[in-house]
Amino acid sequence: MPDEKRVVLVKPGDVLVIGNVGDHSLVDLQRAVDHLKQLGFVGVLLFAADIQLDALTPDDVANLTAMVQTE
């Protein structure tokens, strides 16, 4: 539901996945990702439209899995 609002607790060390960010230049998206990583997020994954994890390549899934694994 696109009109639904959520409050989500995220902390440094988390992987942030954001959907529906819209169309932006790669420079703007990279700037946003770099800023979020400076805040302590381990990884940031942005989707222009709805989040579709099935659209990720096997390498993308492996990288995402590595980011969320704990020691």
C-alpha positions in Angstrom: 0.0 0.0 0.0 1.8 3.1 -1.1 -0.2 5.4 1.1 0.6 3.4 4.2 3.0 5.1 6.6 5.5 3.2 8.8 7.9 4.0 11.6 10.9 1.7 11.5 13.8 1.6 14.0 17.2 1.3 12.3 20.5 1.5 14.0 24.1 1.8 12.9 25.2 -1.7 11.6 21.9 -2.4 9.9 21.3 -2.9 6.2 18.8 -0.4 4.9 16.5 -1.4 2.0 14.4 1.5 0.7 11.8 1.2 -2.1 10.0 3.8 -4.2 12.8 6.3 -4.2 11.9 7.4 -7.7 14.2 8.2 -10.7 17.4 10.0 -9.7 20.8 10.3 -11.3 23.4 7.8 -10.3 25.4 10.6 -8.8 22.5 11.7 -6.5 21.9 8.1 -5.5 25.5 7.4 -4.7 25.7 10.6 -2.7 22.7 9.4 -0.6 24.2 6.0 -0.1 27.5 7.4 0.9 25.8 9.7 3.4 23.8 6.8 4.9 26.9 4.7 5.2 28.7 7.5 7.0 25.8 7.3 9.5 26.8 3.7 10.2 24.7 1.5 7.9 26.5 -1.6 6.8 24.7 -1.5 3.4 22.1 0.4 1.6 19.9 -1.0 -1.2 17.7 1.4 -3.1 14.8 0.6 -5.5 13.3 3.1 -7.8 9.9 1.4 -7.5 8.6 -1.3 -5.2 11.1 -3.5 -3.5 11.7 -6.6 -5.6 14.4 -8.8 -4.1 13.7 -11.4 -6.9 15.1 -8.8 -9.4 18.6 -9.1 -7.7 21.3 -11.0 -9.4 22.9 -14.0 -7.6 25.9 -11.8 -6.9 23.7 -9.1 -5.4 22.0 -11.6 -3.2 25.3 -13.0 -2.0 26.5 -9.5 -1.2 23.3 -8.7 0.7 23.5 -12.0 2.6 27.1 -11.2 3.6 26.1 -7.8 4.9 23.4 -9.2 7.2 25.4 -12.2 8.6 26.5 -11.8 12.1 29.6 -13.3 13.7 
